[in-house]
């Protein structure tokens, strides 16, 4: 059974930091690209950061220089370190795993974790 479980969300003041973690099971983690998405109230879900199986990273322009995505292939986890948080970073953050096997795409989502940046 595939599971992606997010943790680490919460309430933080502007300028503060949070570290999100995505724990995966039931997938071939070593060949997966894992991304963090967020959805703010009234807005579409957007990609925040992603990391490929080779460790190549991608960031949304709005978080470059503030967020860092990393993966631990031994633990099958992907973390998102978020620094200098702004109110616009508020939203539900979800973990996504994408892999291709024999030409077929498999995509999995976690339930999400709430991040609120407010004074």
N, C-alpha and C positions, 0 to 999 in steps of 0.2 A: 504494500500500500504506500502510495506516494504521500509524503507530508512535507510541507514547508511551514515552519512555525517561526513567526517574528516575535521579538521581545526587545525591550529597551525604550519603548515610547514613554511619553509623559508630558508634564507641564514644565516649561523652563522659561526663564526670563530672556528678553532680547540680549544678545551678546553671549549667552550661555552655550553649553555643549550637551550633546546627547550621543550615545553610541547605540545603534540598532544592530541586532544580530538576527540572522536568518539560519535556522537549523534545518537541514534537509535530511530526508531519509527516503529510501525506495527509488532513488534515481541514480543514474550513473554520473555522479557528481563531477568526475574528472573530465568529462566531455561536454559539460554544461556551461552555457553562458548564463550568468545570474545577474539579474538587475533589480534595482529598487525603483519603484514607481510611487508617485504620490497623487492624491486627489484632494484638492481643497474644495470647500463647500461651494457649489454652483459652478465649478470648473471641471474641465475634462481631465482625465488622468494623464499624467505626463511622466516621461522617463527622467529620473533624477541622476542615476549613475548605473553603469553596468561593467562587468568584468568577464572576459572570455576565459576559456579553459587554459589559454596560454598566459593569462595575466594582463592582457591588454585592457585598458580602462577607457571609459567614455563618460563624460559628465555634461549635464545641462549647463548652458552658459551661466545661468543664474546661481549655480552653486560652485563653479570653478574657483579653486583657491580656498574654499571653506569646508568642503566635504571630501572625504577620502574613503574609497571603497577598497576592500581587501578580502582575500579568500584564504581559507585554511583547508587544503585538500585532505589533510589527515583527519580533520574533524567534520568535514563536509559542511562547513559553515561559511557564510559571507557576512562581513560586518560593514556598517556604514558609520564612519565617524563624522559627526556633524558639529562644526565649530562656528562661532560668530553667528549664531542663529538669529533670524529676523522673523517678524510676525508673518511675512509672506511665506515662510517655510511651513506654516501650519497646514496640517492635512493628515489624511490616513496614508501611511506608508506601507506598501505591500511588496513582498518579495516575489520575483518571477524567475523560473528556471526554464531554459530553452535548450533543447538538444535535438540532434538529428541522428537517426539510426536507419541505415539502409535506405536513405533518401526520404524518410518520413520524419516530419517535424512533430515533436512532442513538446507541449507547453504546460506548465503547472504554475499555480498561484497559491500564495498563502492567504490567510484571513485578514491580515493587515494589523497595524498598530497605530494608535493615535499619537500624533505629535502636536502639541499646542505651544506656541511661542507667544507669551503675553506677560505684560507687567501687572 
